[in-house]
């Protein structure tokens, strides 16, 4: 004898345990915060010297010539500005370090951006431009080398003219 359709009792819905999901989210946030801190801490901040800072006495022996400006887009959609040039050591000492002050001016010829950074020498141009510090390739008396300075970003107030370069500090041996 059949009693008809049987009703199957469904299991009561269980309450979701949110603890593992909350722990995973906290771990992901902590790892992201540590990564941002490490990247920002490792990034060199531009230094600023006073506009009227005295040039190094040996700077007269290091003429800078053949300046060329260029730009490229970075992965974040901004622009990177390159200042390439040529430097010669006309003095009697070997140069192991050079700090250059770079002044970008606005249309009123006021300083719009003031940065001081170490001069980087161009080691190779092919297949890409590779840079090295002056300490890694010292400039002996009579040596001449190409260099590159990189600015990411340059202020929007810049008038687009060649910046003023001043050698503030020279290390010699």
N, C-alpha and C positions, 0 to 999 in steps of 0.2 A: 504494500500500500504506500502510495506516494503522498507526501505531505505538501508538495508544491515547491516552488523555488525557495532555495535556502539563502538566507542573508549571511554574507560573510562580514564579519566584524573587522573593520580596518583598525590598524594600530593607531594609537593616540599619537599625534604629532609631538616629536621630541623638541624640547627647547634647544636652540642652537647655542653651542659653546663659542663665544666670541673671543675668549682669551688667547688661543693660538694666533688668530688673525691680528689681534691688537699687538701681540709680541712681535710678529713678523713685520708689521707696519713700523713699529718703533725701531727695529733693527735696521730697516731700509732707510729711514730718516736719519738715524745716527751715522750710518755709512756715508750717506750723501753729504751730511754736514761736515764730516771729517774730510771728505774728498775736496769740498769747496775750501775749507780752511787750509789744507795742504797746498792747493793750487794757488790761492791768493797769497799765502805766506811766502811761497817760493818765488812769486813774481817780483821782479825788481821794480821798485817804484822810482820814477824819475826824481833826481835830486835837483835842487834849485840853488844856484849861487846868485849872489847879488849881481844886478846888471852892471854895476861899476867895479866888480871884482878885478883885482890885478891879474894880468897875464903872467905866466911863468917866465922868468928871465931867459930860459933856454928856448922859449917859443919863437924867438927871432930867427933861430936856426932851423925851424921846421915850416917852410912855406907850404901853404895849401893852395893847390891850383886845380883847374879843370873840373869845377863843380858841375854836377848834373843832377837834376831833380827827376824823380819818377814816382808813380803811384801804382798801386794794385789793390784789388778788393780782397778783403779777408773773408773767412768762412762765416763770420757773423754779419756780413753785409756792409761793413764799414770799410774805410780806406786806410791803407798803410802807405806812408810817405817815406821814400828813400832819398838820402843825400849821399851821392857818390862823389869821390874826388881823388886827388893824388897828393901825396905828402912826400917830401924829401928831407933827409937829414943832412944839412949843410954844416953841422957842427963837428966837434971833435970827440963827442961822447956817444956811447951806445945807448939808445933809448929803449926802455923796457916797459913803459906805460905812458899813456897820454889820456888826459881828461879834457873833453871839449865842451864848451858852453855854446849852445845853439839858441839864437834869438829869432823867433818868428814875429814879424811885425804886422800890424793892421793897416788899413788904408790911411790912417792919420799918422803913420810911422811910429806909433807907440808900440811897446812890446806887448804882443798878444799871448805869447807862450815863451817860457824860459826854461830850458832843460839842460842839464849837464850829464853827460854820459861818457863812458870809456870809448875811445876810438877803436873800431874793429877793422882789421886788415882783411882784404879779399885774398883768400888762399887759392881758390879755383873759381872759374866761371862756367865750366861745363862739367856735368850736365845741368848743374844749378850753381848758384852763387853760394860758396861756402866761406864762412868768416872765421877768423881766429883773433885772439887777443894779441896785443903788441908784446906781451910777456912771452907768448909762445913763439913769436917770430920777431925778435928784437931788430930795431933799425940801427945798423952800424953806420958809422960816418960814411957818407956818400951814397947810402942806400936810398932807393925810391920805391914806394909801394902805392897801390890803389887801396882805398878804404870805403867803407859804407857805414852810414848811421841810419838807424831805423826808428821811425816815429809812428806810434799807433795809439791814439789818433793825434792829428794836429787840430788845433782849435779852429772852429768855423770862422773866427774873426780874422784869420790869416789872410793877407792880401795876395798870396800866391807867388810873391817875389822870392828870390833866393834868400835864405836866412843868413844871418851874420854868425860866423864861426869864430870862436876865440879859444885858444889853447890856455887853459887855466892851470894845469898841473902836468909836469913832465917828470917821469922817473928815469934816472940814468944810472949807468955804472961805469 
